Amino acid sequence: MNLYLVQHAKAALKETDPERSLTQEGLNDINKIAAFIEPLEISIENLWHSGKKRAQQTTEILAGVISVKNEISVQDGLAPNDDVNVIREKIISAGQDLMIVGHLPFLSKLASLLLTGSESSETVAFKQGCIVCLKCENENQWQLEWMITPDIIL
């Protein structure tokens, strides 16, 4: 099973845009990531996002270059400070390839929990617009498969 964790791309400050839409830089970055991953022909069962505008916009761009077999949906429990254990259980029970577009510190805690068993170990340094691919080969034994960030793509 592959789990793709995506931190939304750069968003506007709340003071200038209360909905926190993606900035032009954020749009450019996530489009660059999308173009980079398109040849990978990623196929997933479901794509979940938090419902916040910046996550929704990031999701829409990525959904244009990956195959989503079932649905793209807002998933409760993906807010920045939500309990990662709830989503961990949903991921494990689903047992299917999945992409989650969300926020920090949630994604960092989730990755740490899956990789080390502790949500506070900070094992992955997420960046806005990045994708982290975790792989689960055996029951609940996760490994970092790869990570791509906008700043390393020319």
Stockholm file with secondary structure:
# STOCKHOLM 1.0

chainA/1-154         MNLYLVQHAKAALKETDPERSLTQEGLNDINKIAAFIEPLEISIENLWHSGKKRAQQTTEILAGVISVKNEISVQDGLAPNDDVNVIREKIISAGQDLMIVGHLPFLSKLASLLLTGSESSETVAFKQGCIVCLKCENENQWQLEWMITPDIIL
#=GR chainA/1-154 SS CEEEEEECCCBCCTTTCTTCCBCHHHHHHHHHHHHHHGGGCCEEEEEEECSCHHHHHHHHHHHTTSEEEEEEEECTTCSTTSCHHHHHHHHHHHCSCEEEEECTTHHHHHHHHHHHSCTTSCCCCCCTTCEEEEEEEETTEEEEEEEECGGGCC
#=GC SS_cons         CEEEEEECCCBCCTTTCTTCCBCHHHHHHHHHHHHHHGGGCCEEEEEEECSCHHHHHHHHHHHTTSEEEEEEEECTTCSTTSCHHHHHHHHHHHCSCEEEEECTTHHHHHHHHHHHSCTTSCCCCCCTTCEEEEEEEETTEEEEEEEECGGGCC
//
